[in-house]
Amino acid sequence: MLIYHIVLPEVWEKFKDEYEYEAESLASEGFIHCSYRNQLDEVLQRYYKNADKVLILHINPHYLKSELVAEPSTMREIYPHIYGKINKSAIVDIEERNI
């Protein structure tokens, strides 16, 4: 099962040539927010409704080098959180979506 991380194109641009990706939330909250497929539309609507375009990183958790924890988050729903950087070898696809 894949997990997904939403990132703005201008943020991704800073990491496109790096070996690992680090979201701002890693420094501020200690983990990187991700979603399961069925949670994507709600997360996009809740947090990215004012964005013109986003990138959705499709992540294979079996390839992650950082710890992945499924835990309660918004509205007590279980979300996947990555406690560390995302190594690019775990990203199996990048989907561009207009909002």
Buried (B, 14 or more C-beta within 10 A) or exposed (E): EBBBBBBEEEBBEEBEEEEBBBBEBBEEEEBBBBBBEEBBEEBBEEEBEEBEEBBBBBBBBEEBEBEBEEEEBEEEEEBBBBEBBBBBEBBEEEEEEEE
